[in-house]
Amino acid sequence: MVDLRVKIAGVELKNPVMTASGTFGSGMEYSEFVDLSQLGAVVTKGVANVPWPGNPTPRVAEIRGGMMNAIGLQNPGIDVFCSRDIPFLKQQNATIIVNVCGRTTEDYCEVVERLADEPVDMLEINISCPNVRCGGIAFGQDPKAVEAITREVRRHAKQPVIMKLSPNVTDITETARAAEAGGADALSLINTLTGMKINIHRRTFALANQTGGVSGPAIHPIAVRMVYQTAQAVGIPIIGMGGIQMAEDAIEFLLAGATAVAVGTANFRNPAVTLEVIDGIRAYMEQYKVERVTELVGAVR
Ligand SMILES: Cc1cc2nc3c(=O)[nH]c(=O)nc-3n(C[C@H](O)[C@H](O)[C@H](O)COP(=O)(O)O)c2cc1C
Protein backbone atom coordinates (compact mmCIF):
# COMPACT_ATOMS: atom_id res chain seq x y z
CA MET A 1 0.00 0.00 0.00
CA VAL A 2 1.41 3.35 -1.00
CA ASP A 3 0.42 6.69 0.50
CA LEU A 4 -0.80 9.12 -2.17
CA ARG A 5 -1.97 11.86 0.18
CA VAL A 6 -0.58 15.37 -0.14
CA LYS A 7 -1.27 18.55 1.79
CA ILE A 8 -1.58 22.02 0.29
CA ALA A 9 -2.06 24.99 2.63
CA GLY A 10 -3.39 22.68 5.34
CA VAL A 11 -5.91 20.99 3.01
CA GLU A 12 -5.35 17.26 2.65
CA LEU A 13 -5.90 15.79 -0.81
CA LYS A 14 -6.44 12.03 -1.33
CA ASN A 15 -3.88 12.08 -4.10
CA PRO A 16 -1.97 14.73 -6.05
CA VAL A 17 -4.09 14.63 -9.23
CA MET A 18 -6.55 17.42 -10.03
CA THR A 19 -8.38 18.60 -13.10
CA ALA A 20 -7.08 21.74 -14.81
CA SER A 21 -9.51 24.65 -14.86
CA GLY A 22 -11.62 25.04 -17.98
CA THR A 23 -11.12 21.50 -19.24
CA PHE A 24 -13.53 19.70 -16.93
CA GLY A 25 -16.49 22.11 -16.73
CA SER A 26 -17.70 22.00 -13.17
CA GLY A 27 -17.39 18.25 -13.11
CA MET A 28 -21.02 17.53 -13.98
CA GLU A 29 -20.36 16.58 -17.60
CA TYR A 30 -17.55 14.23 -16.57
CA SER A 31 -19.22 12.59 -13.59
CA GLU A 32 -20.56 9.85 -15.88
CA PHE A 33 -16.94 8.74 -16.47
CA VAL A 34 -15.15 9.72 -13.28
CA ASP A 35 -16.11 9.28 -9.62
CA LEU A 36 -15.25 12.85 -8.65
CA SER A 37 -14.53 11.86 -5.05
CA GLN A 38 -11.55 9.80 -6.28
CA LEU A 39 -9.70 12.87 -7.57
CA GLY A 40 -7.26 14.95 -5.54
CA ALA A 41 -9.58 17.86 -6.35
CA VAL A 42 -11.91 19.16 -9.00
CA VAL A 43 -10.74 22.57 -10.20
CA THR A 44 -13.71 24.31 -11.79
CA LYS A 45 -13.91 26.51 -14.91
CA GLY A 46 -13.13 30.16 -14.16
CA VAL A 47 -16.03 32.10 -12.66
CA ALA A 48 -16.48 35.88 -12.55
CA ASN A 49 -18.71 38.20 -10.55
CA VAL A 50 -21.16 38.50 -13.49
CA PRO A 51 -21.81 36.24 -16.52
CA TRP A 52 -19.27 36.55 -19.35
CA PRO A 53 -20.36 35.64 -22.91
CA GLY A 54 -16.85 34.65 -24.05
CA ASN A 55 -15.22 35.33 -27.44
CA PRO A 56 -16.70 34.97 -30.95
CA THR A 57 -16.24 31.58 -32.66
CA PRO A 58 -14.19 29.77 -33.87
CA ARG A 59 -12.48 29.66 -30.50
CA VAL A 60 -10.73 26.29 -30.45
CA ALA A 61 -8.34 24.74 -32.97
CA GLU A 62 -6.28 21.57 -33.04
CA ILE A 63 -2.53 21.80 -33.52
CA ARG A 64 0.10 19.08 -33.74
CA GLY A 65 0.87 18.29 -30.13
CA GLY A 66 -2.22 19.83 -28.56
CA MET A 67 -4.75 22.57 -29.12
CA MET A 68 -5.34 26.29 -28.98
CA ASN A 69 -8.24 28.05 -27.35
CA ALA A 70 -9.58 31.54 -27.01
CA ILE A 71 -12.80 30.78 -25.16
CA GLY A 72 -12.65 34.19 -23.47
CA LEU A 73 -13.55 32.78 -20.06
CA GLN A 74 -17.23 32.29 -20.86
CA ASN A 75 -19.00 31.60 -17.57
CA PRO A 76 -22.46 31.94 -16.04
CA GLY A 77 -21.37 34.21 -13.16
CA ILE A 78 -20.99 33.50 -9.47
CA ASP A 79 -24.72 33.39 -8.61
CA VAL A 80 -25.51 30.51 -10.97
CA PHE A 81 -22.25 28.82 -9.97
CA CYS A 82 -23.11 28.91 -6.27
CA SER A 83 -26.66 27.66 -6.73
CA ARG A 84 -25.95 24.98 -9.35
CA ASP A 85 -22.34 23.79 -9.35
CA ILE A 86 -21.19 23.88 -5.72
CA PRO A 87 -24.16 21.80 -4.41
CA PHE A 88 -23.53 19.23 -7.17
CA LEU A 89 -19.81 18.91 -6.38
CA LYS A 90 -20.54 18.72 -2.66
CA GLN A 91 -23.06 15.97 -3.23
CA GLN A 92 -20.38 14.03 -5.18
CA ASN A 93 -17.99 14.38 -2.21
CA ALA A 94 -15.46 16.17 -4.36
CA THR A 95 -12.68 18.34 -2.97
CA ILE A 96 -13.52 21.68 -4.55
CA ILE A 97 -11.10 24.30 -5.88
CA VAL A 98 -12.86 27.24 -7.52
CA ASN A 99 -10.99 29.06 -10.28
CA VAL A 100 -11.74 32.80 -10.25
CA CYS A 101 -11.37 35.35 -13.07
CA GLY A 102 -11.99 39.10 -13.30
CA ARG A 103 -11.31 42.32 -15.18
CA THR A 104 -10.46 44.43 -12.15
CA THR A 105 -9.17 43.66 -8.67
CA GLU A 106 -12.64 44.49 -7.34
CA ASP A 107 -14.21 41.85 -9.62
CA TYR A 108 -11.92 39.17 -8.16
CA CYS A 109 -12.55 40.29 -4.58
CA GLU A 110 -16.31 40.26 -5.09
CA VAL A 111 -16.20 36.61 -6.20
CA VAL A 112 -13.83 35.62 -3.41
CA GLU A 113 -16.05 37.27 -0.79
CA ARG A 114 -19.14 35.61 -2.23
CA LEU A 115 -17.37 32.22 -1.83
CA ALA A 116 -16.30 32.84 1.77
CA ASP A 117 -19.24 30.97 3.28
CA GLU A 118 -19.54 28.31 0.59
CA PRO A 119 -18.22 24.76 1.18
CA VAL A 120 -15.21 25.35 -1.06
CA ASP A 121 -11.78 23.98 -0.10
CA MET A 122 -9.48 26.38 -1.95
CA LEU A 123 -9.50 29.23 -4.45
CA GLU A 124 -7.38 29.36 -7.58
CA ILE A 125 -6.94 32.87 -8.96
CA ASN A 126 -6.45 33.06 -12.73
CA ILE A 127 -4.35 36.15 -13.34
CA SER A 128 -3.97 35.55 -17.08
CA CYS A 129 -6.89 37.97 -17.51
CA PRO A 130 -6.54 41.44 -19.07
CA ASN A 131 -6.47 44.14 -16.40
CA VAL A 132 -8.86 46.78 -17.80
CA ARG A 133 -7.28 49.49 -15.64
CA CYS A 134 -3.79 48.82 -17.09
CA GLY A 135 -4.53 48.95 -20.81
CA GLY A 136 -5.44 45.28 -20.96
CA ILE A 137 -2.04 43.79 -20.06
CA ALA A 138 -2.68 40.63 -18.07
CA PHE A 139 -2.36 40.92 -14.27
CA GLY A 140 -0.02 37.94 -14.39
CA GLN A 141 2.54 39.62 -16.64
CA ASP A 142 3.61 42.33 -14.20
CA PRO A 143 5.19 41.33 -10.87
CA LYS A 144 3.88 44.49 -9.14
CA ALA A 145 0.33 43.79 -10.29
CA VAL A 146 0.70 40.15 -9.19
CA GLU A 147 1.75 41.14 -5.69
CA ALA A 148 -1.01 43.75 -5.41
CA ILE A 149 -3.83 41.48 -6.57
CA THR A 150 -2.59 38.61 -4.43
CA ARG A 151 -2.58 40.84 -1.36
CA GLU A 152 -6.12 42.14 -2.04
CA VAL A 153 -7.56 38.70 -2.77
CA ARG A 154 -5.84 37.26 0.30
CA ARG A 155 -7.43 40.01 2.43
CA HIS A 156 -10.94 39.08 1.23
CA ALA A 157 -10.55 35.29 1.12
CA LYS A 158 -11.48 32.80 3.81
CA GLN A 159 -10.09 29.78 1.98
CA PRO A 160 -6.43 29.22 1.00
CA VAL A 161 -5.45 31.15 -2.11
CA ILE A 162 -3.60 29.53 -5.02
CA MET A 163 -2.27 32.05 -7.56
CA LYS A 164 -2.22 30.62 -11.10
CA LEU A 165 0.75 32.01 -12.98
CA SER A 166 1.02 32.92 -16.64
CA PRO A 167 3.94 31.46 -18.61
CA ASN A 168 3.86 34.45 -20.97
CA VAL A 169 6.66 36.23 -19.11
CA THR A 170 10.44 36.41 -19.44
CA ASP A 171 11.17 35.06 -15.96
CA ILE A 172 8.46 33.11 -14.14
CA THR A 173 10.35 33.29 -10.84
CA GLU A 174 9.70 37.05 -10.69
CA THR A 175 5.92 36.67 -10.73
CA ALA A 176 6.17 33.59 -8.48
CA ARG A 177 8.11 35.56 -5.85
CA ALA A 178 5.66 38.45 -6.19
CA ALA A 179 2.71 36.14 -5.49
CA GLU A 180 4.51 34.67 -2.49
CA ALA A 181 5.28 38.17 -1.19
CA GLY A 182 1.59 39.08 -1.58
CA GLY A 183 0.62 36.19 0.69
CA ALA A 184 -0.25 33.38 -1.74
CA ASP A 185 -0.69 30.02 -0.01
CA ALA A 186 0.28 28.09 -3.14
CA LEU A 187 1.00 28.56 -6.84
CA SER A 188 -0.28 26.76 -9.88
CA LEU A 189 1.51 26.83 -13.20
CA ILE A 190 1.39 26.96 -16.11
CA ASN A 191 -1.57 28.55 -17.81
CA THR A 192 -1.60 28.41 -21.62
CA LEU A 193 1.15 29.93 -23.80
CA THR A 194 -0.03 32.54 -26.30
CA GLY A 195 0.12 31.32 -29.88
CA MET A 196 -1.31 31.91 -33.34
CA LYS A 197 -2.53 29.58 -36.08
CA ILE A 198 -3.34 30.54 -39.65
CA ASN A 199 -5.59 28.70 -42.10
CA ILE A 200 -3.47 28.87 -45.27
CA HIS A 201 -6.34 27.94 -47.63
CA ARG A 202 -8.64 30.70 -46.44
CA ARG A 203 -5.76 33.00 -45.43
CA THR A 204 -7.57 33.70 -42.17
CA PHE A 205 -6.74 33.23 -38.53
CA ALA A 206 -7.84 29.85 -37.21
CA LEU A 207 -9.32 31.56 -34.14
CA ALA A 208 -11.63 34.58 -34.39
CA ASN A 209 -9.56 36.13 -31.60
CA GLN A 210 -6.42 35.80 -33.81
CA THR A 211 -4.32 34.58 -30.87
CA GLY A 212 -5.10 31.80 -28.43
CA GLY A 213 -3.66 29.77 -25.59
CA VAL A 214 -1.60 26.72 -26.55
CA SER A 215 -2.06 23.65 -24.35
CA GLY A 216 -1.38 19.93 -24.52
CA PRO A 217 1.76 17.78 -24.90
CA ALA A 218 3.66 20.45 -26.87
CA ILE A 219 3.97 22.64 -23.75
CA HIS A 220 4.93 19.91 -21.25
CA PRO A 221 8.73 20.40 -21.25
CA ILE A 222 8.29 24.17 -20.94
CA ALA A 223 5.95 23.69 -17.99
CA VAL A 224 8.30 21.22 -16.26
CA ARG A 225 11.16 23.72 -16.64
CA MET A 226 9.05 26.53 -15.16
CA VAL A 227 7.90 24.38 -12.23
CA TYR A 228 11.52 23.45 -11.49
CA GLN A 229 12.67 27.08 -11.62
CA THR A 230 9.76 28.20 -9.44
CA ALA A 231 10.37 25.45 -6.88
CA GLN A 232 13.93 26.78 -6.50
CA ALA A 233 12.62 30.33 -5.99
CA VAL A 234 9.71 30.02 -3.52
CA GLY A 235 8.84 28.14 -0.36
CA ILE A 236 5.10 27.62 -0.98
CA PRO A 237 3.63 24.48 -2.60
CA ILE A 238 3.28 24.27 -6.38
CA ILE A 239 0.61 22.60 -8.50
CA GLY A 240 2.19 21.67 -11.83
CA MET A 241 0.31 21.47 -15.11
CA GLY A 242 0.82 21.67 -18.84
CA GLY A 243 0.57 18.78 -21.27
CA ILE A 244 0.04 15.88 -18.89
CA GLN A 245 -1.14 12.93 -20.97
CA MET A 246 -0.18 10.06 -18.69
CA ALA A 247 1.27 9.27 -15.28
CA GLU A 248 4.87 9.62 -16.47
CA ASP A 249 4.24 13.26 -17.39
CA ALA A 250 2.72 13.93 -13.97
CA ILE A 251 5.64 12.25 -12.15
CA GLU A 252 8.07 14.58 -13.95
CA PHE A 253 6.23 17.54 -12.40
CA LEU A 254 6.45 15.98 -8.91
CA LEU A 255 10.18 15.32 -9.31
CA ALA A 256 10.65 18.90 -10.57
CA GLY A 257 9.14 20.18 -7.32
CA ALA A 258 5.34 20.18 -7.67
CA THR A 259 3.33 18.90 -4.69
CA ALA A 260 0.34 18.17 -6.93
CA VAL A 261 -0.55 18.22 -10.63
CA ALA A 262 -3.49 19.09 -12.84
CA VAL A 263 -4.58 17.40 -16.07
CA GLY A 264 -6.18 19.64 -18.71
CA THR A 265 -6.39 19.09 -22.47
CA ALA A 266 -6.01 15.30 -22.11
CA ASN A 267 -9.52 15.17 -20.59
CA PHE A 268 -10.97 16.07 -24.00
CA ARG A 269 -9.56 12.94 -25.58
CA ASN A 270 -10.08 10.58 -22.66
CA PRO A 271 -12.58 11.75 -20.04
CA ALA A 272 -11.27 9.21 -17.50
CA VAL A 273 -7.57 10.10 -17.96
CA THR A 274 -7.26 11.56 -14.44
CA LEU A 275 -8.03 8.15 -12.91
CA GLU A 276 -5.44 6.52 -15.18
CA VAL A 277 -2.84 9.07 -14.06
CA ILE A 278 -3.59 8.27 -10.39
CA ASP A 279 -3.26 4.51 -11.07
CA GLY A 280 -0.03 5.09 -12.98
CA ILE A 281 1.53 7.10 -10.15
CA ARG A 282 0.60 4.30 -7.74
CA ALA A 283 2.17 1.67 -10.04
CA TYR A 284 5.38 3.75 -10.36
CA MET A 285 5.60 4.04 -6.58
CA GLU A 286 5.19 0.30 -6.17
CA GLN A 287 7.80 -0.38 -8.86
CA TYR A 288 10.38 1.93 -7.24
CA LYS A 289 9.31 1.13 -3.65
CA VAL A 290 8.30 4.68 -2.82
CA GLU A 291 6.03 4.64 0.25
CA ARG A 292 4.79 8.22 0.25
CA VAL A 293 4.19 10.31 -2.85
CA THR A 294 5.60 13.32 -0.98
CA GLU A 295 9.02 11.63 -1.18
CA LEU A 296 8.96 12.32 -4.94
CA VAL A 297 8.40 16.07 -4.59
CA GLY A 298 11.53 17.87 -5.82
CA ALA A 299 13.50 14.62 -5.83
CA VAL A 300 15.20 15.19 -9.19
CA ARG A 301 18.97 14.98 -8.81
C1 LIG B 1 -10.39 25.01 -23.34
C2 LIG B 1 -9.57 25.49 -22.18
C3 LIG B 1 -10.12 26.35 -21.23
C4 LIG B 1 -9.37 26.83 -20.15
N1 LIG B 1 -9.95 27.64 -19.22
C5 LIG B 1 -9.23 28.07 -18.14
C6 LIG B 1 -9.85 28.86 -17.11
O1 LIG B 1 -11.06 29.14 -17.14
N2 LIG B 1 -9.06 29.29 -16.07
C7 LIG B 1 -7.73 28.96 -15.99
O2 LIG B 1 -7.07 29.36 -15.03
N3 LIG B 1 -7.14 28.17 -16.93
C8 LIG B 1 -7.86 27.73 -17.99
N4 LIG B 1 -7.25 26.92 -18.94
C9 LIG B 1 -5.83 26.52 -18.77
C10 LIG B 1 -5.69 25.12 -18.18
O3 LIG B 1 -6.27 25.07 -16.88
C11 LIG B 1 -4.22 24.69 -18.08
O4 LIG B 1 -3.51 25.59 -17.27
C12 LIG B 1 -3.53 24.62 -19.44
O5 LIG B 1 -4.43 24.18 -20.44
C13 LIG B 1 -2.30 23.70 -19.45
O6 LIG B 1 -2.63 22.36 -19.13
P1 LIG B 1 -2.90 21.21 -20.26
O7 LIG B 1 -1.80 21.31 -21.25
O8 LIG B 1 -2.95 19.92 -19.49
O9 LIG B 1 -4.23 21.55 -20.88
C14 LIG B 1 -8.01 26.43 -20.03
C15 LIG B 1 -7.44 25.56 -20.98
C16 LIG B 1 -8.20 25.09 -22.04
C17 LIG B 1 -7.56 24.14 -23.03
The ligand as a Gaussian input file, in Angstrom:
#p B3LYP/6-31G(d) Opt

LIG

0 1
 C      -10.393000      25.006000     -23.337000
 C       -9.567000      25.492000     -22.181000
 C      -10.123000      26.351000     -21.226000
 C       -9.370000      26.832000     -20.153000
 N       -9.947000      27.639000     -19.217000
 C       -9.233000      28.067000     -18.140000
 C       -9.849000      28.857000     -17.111000
 O      -11.057000      29.145000     -17.141000
 N       -9.060000      29.288000     -16.073000
 C       -7.728000      28.956000     -15.995000
 O       -7.065000      29.360000     -15.028000
 N       -7.135000      28.167000     -16.934000
 C       -7.861000      27.731000     -17.993000
 N       -7.252000      26.920000     -18.939000
 C       -5.829000      26.521000     -18.773000
 C       -5.692000      25.119000     -18.175000
 O       -6.274000      25.072000     -16.882000
 C       -4.218000      24.685000     -18.081000
 O       -3.506000      25.589000     -17.265000
 C       -3.529000      24.615000     -19.444000
 O       -4.430000      24.178000     -20.442000
 C       -2.297000      23.697000     -19.448000
 O       -2.631000      22.360000     -19.126000
 P       -2.901000      21.209000     -20.257000
 O       -1.799000      21.308000     -21.249000
 O       -2.952000      19.921000     -19.493000
 O       -4.230000      21.549000     -20.878000
 C       -8.008000      26.432000     -20.032000
 C       -7.443000      25.559000     -20.980000
 C       -8.199000      25.092000     -22.043000
 C       -7.564000      24.139000     -23.034000

